[in-house]
Amino acid sequence: MNKAEEEYPVQSGGTFTKGLVIGALLGAAAALLYAPKPGRELRSDLSDKLSVATDKSKEIASAACEKGSELAKNVVSKTTDLAKSVSSSAGNIMSSVKEASADVSEDIKEETRGIAKEAGKTSQDIKDEVKKTADETKREFGSSANSSSTL
């Protein structure tokens, strides 16, 4: 059972109680009609009983209306609080996602710069190695050309 159900339990016997009250009123009216009383006294008793029943019905209706109003206000209040909470949480999540994506973007930029720098360095090393190999090859061919011309 949740908190709202504990605070405002459902009246499961409400229909039974209404039937009991109506039956009691009808029984009382029947008893008065069949009782040996003069007409004037009987009408007076009926009028009194009817006014008592009317007053009690108005009191019950008023109490039910008040309880319904309180319940409606409580539901509106809790719904509003829940909506504010959801809205606040959504805003926090969005800002967290924005911060995380900015961090990831910055990390990717730094890694890209590092890779570009490393590629440039490697390219320069290869260029130097090719030049060195070309110079060595020229020297070897140059020295072998000189040795074959002296023969």
C-alpha positions in Angstrom: 0.0 0.0 0.0 1.4 3.4 -0.9 1.4 6.5 1.2 -1.7 8.1 -0.5 -3.7 4.9 0.0 -2.8 4.9 3.7 -3.7 8.6 4.2 -7.0 8.3 2.3 -8.3 4.7 2.5 -11.2 3.8 0.2 -14.5 3.2 2.0 -15.4 -0.3 0.7 -18.5 -0.5 2.9 -20.0 2.8 1.6 -22.7 1.1 -0.5 -23.7 -1.2 2.4 -23.9 1.8 4.8 -26.1 3.8 2.4 -28.4 0.8 2.0 -28.5 0.4 5.8 -29.5 4.0 6.4 -32.1 4.1 3.6 -33.6 0.8 4.9 -33.7 2.1 8.5 -35.5 5.3 7.3 -38.0 3.3 5.3 -38.6 1.0 8.3 -39.1 3.9 10.6 -41.5 5.5 8.3 -43.5 2.3 7.9 -43.5 1.8 11.7 -44.9 5.4 12.1 -47.5 4.9 9.5 -48.8 1.7 11.1 -48.6 2.9 14.7 -51.9 3.8 16.3 -51.5 7.6 16.6 -53.8 10.5 15.7 -53.1 12.0 12.2 -51.8 15.3 13.5 -49.2 13.7 15.8 -48.2 11.2 13.1 -47.6 14.1 10.6 -45.6 15.9 13.2 -43.4 12.9 13.9 -42.9 12.3 10.1 -42.0 15.9 9.6 -39.4 15.8 12.5 -37.9 12.5 11.2 -37.7 13.9 7.7 -36.0 17.1 8.8 -33.5 15.1 10.9 -32.8 12.8 7.9 -32.4 15.8 5.6 -30.0 17.5 7.9 -27.8 14.4 8.3 -27.8 13.9 4.5 -26.6 17.5 4.0 -23.9 17.0 6.7 -22.7 13.8 5.0 -22.7 15.5 1.5 -20.8 18.5 2.9 -18.2 16.3 4.5 -17.8 14.3 1.3 -17.4 17.5 -0.7 -14.7 18.8 1.7 -12.8 15.6 1.6 -13.0 15.5 -2.2 -11.7 19.0 -2.4 -8.8 18.2 0.0 -8.0 15.2 -2.0 -8.0 17.1 -5.3 -5.7 19.8 -3.8 -3.3 17.2 -2.6 -3.2 15.5 -6.0 -2.6 18.9 -7.8 0.2 19.7 -5.3 1.9 16.4 -5.6 1.6 16.4 -9.4 3.1 19.9 -9.6 6.0 18.9 -7.3 6.6 15.8 -9.5 6.6 17.9 -12.7 9.1 20.4 -11.1 11.3 17.5 -10.1 11.2 15.9 -13.5 11.9 19.2 -15.2 14.9 19.9 -12.8 16.3 16.4 -13.4 16.0 16.8 -17.1 17.9 20.1 -17.0 20.6 18.5 -14.9 21.0 15.6 -17.2 21.2 17.9 -20.3 23.9 20.0 -18.7 25.8 16.9 -17.7 25.6 15.6 -21.3 26.8 18.9 -22.7 29.8 19.0 -20.3 30.7 15.4 -21.1 30.4 16.0 -24.9 32.6 19.1 -24.6 35.2 17.1 -22.6 35.2 14.3 -25.2 35.5 16.9 -28.0 38.5 18.5 -26.4 40.1 15.1 -25.8 39.6 14.2 -29.5 41.1 17.5 -30.6 44.2 16.9 -28.4 44.6 13.4 -29.6 44.3 14.5 -33.3 47.0 17.2 -32.7 49.2 14.5 -31.2 48.7 12.2 -34.1 49.3 14.9 -36.6 52.5 15.9 -34.8 53.6 12.3 -34.7 52.8 11.8 -38.4 54.8 14.9 -39.3 57.7 13.6 -37.2 57.6 10.2 -38.8 57.3 11.8 -42.2 60.4 13.8 -41.6 62.3 10.8 -40.3 61.4 8.9 -43.5 62.4 11.8 -45.6 65.8 12.0 -43.8 66.3 8.3 -44.1 65.5 8.3 -47.8 67.9 11.2 -48.3 70.6 9.4 -46.4 70.1 6.2 -48.4 70.1 8.2 -51.6 73.4 9.9 -50.6 74.9 6.6 -49.7 73.8 5.1 -53.0 75.3 8.0 -54.9 78.6 7.6 -53.1 78.6 3.9 -53.7 77.8 4.3 -57.4 80.2 7.3 -57.6 83.0 5.3 -56.0 82.3 2.2 -58.1 82.2 4.4 -61.3 85.5 5.9 -60.4 87.0 2.5 -59.7 85.8 1.1 -63.0 87.1 4.0 -64.9 90.6 3.5 -63.5 90.8 0.0 -64.6 
